[in-house]
Amino acid sequence: MKPRHMRNGRRITLNITNSLHKLRTDSGKTQQQTSEELEIPRGTYATLESGSCLPTIDMLQDLMKVFKCEADELYATHIVELVTVESKWD
């Protein structure tokens, strides 16, 4: 997920990656099997795994139960990049 925002002359890019794909494949499950355990549509699970959307607190707790892990193992890598945009008129 890469939302881009401008604030005070800076472009902020936020990349949030997750380990859902690795945890799922390591456990030998398909997206369909995982989504059935979570009781959500497969497409919804696919958006979580791709990082297109973030889980709610309740979903995060369900993911931790399914994968038997802690939250930081699901969403451990956060990269924030600040890029200063300078004007030639400054």
C-alpha positions as CSV (number, residue, x, y, z in Angstrom):
1,M,0.0,0.0,0.0
2,K,1.5,3.3,-1.0
3,P,-0.7,6.3,-0.1
4,R,0.9,9.5,-1.1
5,H,0.2,12.8,0.6
6,M,1.7,16.3,0.4
7,R,2.2,18.1,3.7
8,N,4.2,21.3,4.3
9,G,6.1,20.8,1.0
10,R,7.0,17.2,1.7
11,R,5.7,14.1,-0.1
12,I,5.1,11.3,2.4
13,T,5.2,7.8,1.1
14,L,4.2,5.0,3.5
15,N,4.9,1.4,2.7
16,I,3.4,-1.2,5.0
17,T,4.2,-4.8,4.2
18,N,2.9,-7.9,5.9
19,S,3.9,-11.5,6.3
20,L,0.5,-13.0,5.6
21,H,1.5,-14.7,2.3
22,K,4.6,-16.3,3.9
23,L,2.7,-17.4,7.0
24,R,-0.1,-18.8,4.8
25,T,2.2,-20.7,2.5
26,D,4.4,-21.9,5.3
27,S,1.3,-23.5,6.9
28,G,0.4,-25.1,3.6
29,K,-3.0,-23.3,3.3
30,T,-4.6,-21.8,0.3
31,Q,-6.2,-18.4,0.3
32,Q,-9.6,-20.1,0.1
33,Q,-8.8,-22.3,3.2
34,T,-7.5,-19.3,5.2
35,S,-10.5,-17.2,4.3
36,E,-12.9,-20.0,5.3
37,E,-11.1,-20.2,8.7
38,L,-11.5,-16.4,9.1
39,E,-15.1,-16.6,7.8
40,I,-14.6,-13.9,5.2
41,P,-14.7,-13.9,1.4
42,R,-11.5,-15.0,-0.3
43,G,-11.3,-11.7,-2.1
44,T,-11.3,-9.9,1.2
45,Y,-8.5,-12.0,2.4
46,A,-6.6,-11.4,-0.8
47,T,-6.7,-7.7,-0.3
48,L,-5.3,-8.1,3.2
49,E,-2.5,-10.4,1.9
50,S,-1.6,-8.0,-0.9
51,G,-1.5,-5.0,1.5
52,S,-4.3,-3.2,-0.4
53,C,-6.1,-2.7,2.9
54,L,-5.3,-3.1,6.6
55,P,-7.2,-5.3,9.0
56,T,-9.5,-4.1,11.7
57,I,-8.5,-4.8,15.3
58,D,-11.0,-7.7,15.3
59,M,-9.6,-9.1,12.1
60,L,-6.0,-8.7,13.4
61,Q,-6.9,-10.8,16.4
62,D,-8.5,-13.4,14.2
63,L,-5.3,-13.5,12.0
64,M,-3.2,-14.0,15.1
65,K,-5.3,-17.0,16.1
66,V,-5.3,-18.6,12.6
67,F,-1.5,-18.2,12.2
68,K,-0.7,-18.6,15.9
69,C,1.5,-15.6,16.0
70,E,1.7,-12.1,17.5
71,A,0.7,-8.9,15.7
72,D,4.3,-7.8,15.1
73,E,4.9,-11.0,13.2
74,L,2.0,-10.1,10.8
75,Y,2.9,-6.4,10.3
76,A,6.6,-6.0,11.2
77,T,8.0,-3.8,8.5
78,H,7.1,-0.1,8.3
79,I,9.1,2.1,6.1
80,V,8.4,5.8,6.0
81,E,10.2,7.9,3.4
82,L,10.1,11.7,3.5
83,V,11.0,13.5,0.4
84,T,11.4,17.2,0.5
85,V,10.0,19.0,-2.5
86,E,11.8,22.2,-3.1
87,S,10.6,25.1,-5.2
88,K,13.0,26.9,-7.4
89,W,11.4,30.2,-6.2
90,D,12.3,29.7,-2.5
